[in-house]
Amino acid sequence: MPSLALFTESILFDSLSQFMTKGGPVLWWLAALVFVFWLIAIERLLFAFIIFPKQQQDWFSQWQSRDEHQSWYAQKQRDAWLSQAHLSLFQYLPILKCLIALFPMLGLLGTVTGMISVFDTLSMQGTSEPKLMAAGISMATLPTMAGMVAALAAVFFYSQLFSMMEKKELHLDKLFRSRA
């Protein structure tokens, strides 16, 4: 059974390696940015589900332990906690948004570099070698497709993440206001 797993792993690695080679160097840059995006996105999910609830509980227990909630000082303390919550929840989201914008741009850069390769082949070999042009055409289409797929997946995830962070912030605000 281990040989089947190694065989499958080898096939997947070979397929990915061929795909990346056909896509050209721009596809490697795109893959690196996609990796960074998902690394930050997973960190934000872990923060939202593990770290933030602990912070929220600390702030809320401090709020409940106060004798009064109506004074100017109490309101400013609550506002400070809400501001802290906002900053911590939405941290790195602008970076994710910027990376999403870069995905299709890198795909288009791949298109340009692939077409330049096709034109170089045409100028050197003429139109008699279509197989040589095929490599440039795949270098033109694969990064574009990969950039669009990465951008679509990332936009969907980003919108869900942003909405979740807004709900968490609103929930904390409601908690503070319900005990005021």
MOCORQUI-V35509 format. One record per helix or strand of 3 or more residues. SS is the DSSP state (~ for helix, > for strand). FROM is the first residue (numbers start at 1). TO is the last residue. If there is no record, write none. Layout:
# MOCORQUI-V35509
[[SS,FROM,TO] [SS,FROM,TO]]
This chain:
# MOCORQUI-V35509
[[~,2,23] [~,25,65] [~,72,89] [~,93,128] [~,130,178]]
